[in-house]
Amino acid sequence: MAAVRAIEQADLIVSPVARPGEVGMAARIASRWIKPDQLQRSHVFPMVEAPQPRQQAWKAAADLLAGEVSAGKQVVLLCEGDASLFATGSYVLLSLQKRHPSCTVRVIPGIPSFSAAAAAALWPLALQQDQFVVAPCPDCEGDFSRMASQAEQRGQNLALLKLGRRWRWLRPLLEQRGLLSRSLFAEKVGWPDQVIAPAEQIPAGERPYFSLLLIRQCWPEVLP
């Protein structure tokens, strides 16, 4: 409810978009709490590998937010998922701390997609002495194989984010390693068209960017 209150009390709501003219996912999620008379503005955070455009966007966002706050406004920067986990908001926060250290900032935590997916599927993420590792899905088969071998040796459960096109080669690899039956697939968690299902039920192929996989290595010896 803290996030809802912040939105309702804001004088300006800034939402991230990948391209000009878009309505971002964060804005669509928050739209039910935004009043018609509230000022809204989108800010472009380009999804590119080159560092300069991204750094420029973070600095510009920090300057925008700090300028509005110094003018006496309550400002909200929306974020998809948790604002501290693989989030654009984290880069803006670092830029604010560097460029505008006197600007008052509050980060409101959200529910990560892997936690929401686990809850919806009644899937315990970690028990007793389980280790739990959260990481973006590796870009190639070799990197995933090394990660999976290490996780198996250490008994680590995995949450792999941003599956997208990687699901084409990841699903066959999971099957080869005997992990497919121990995995939960989820995409667009929290949306009306979300998919949360055993990974065995999801055919190989390209999936949306907002997709993830939970892998359980084993169960503890002591269980109810």
Salt bridges, closest charged atoms under 4 A:
GLU22 OE2 - ARG19 NH2 2.78
ASP63 OD2 - ARG99 NH2 2.86
ASP63 OD1 - HIS100 NE2 2.68
GLU68 OE1 - LYS73 NZ 3.01
ASP130 OD2 - ARG216 NH1 3.16
ASP139 OD1 - ARG166 NH2 2.62
ASP143 OD1 - ARG146 NH2 2.49
GLU175 OE1 - ARG171 NH1 3.56
GLU187 OE1 - ARG207 NE 2.96
ASP193 OD2 - LYS188 NZ 2.82
GLU206 OE1 - ARG168 NH1 3.27
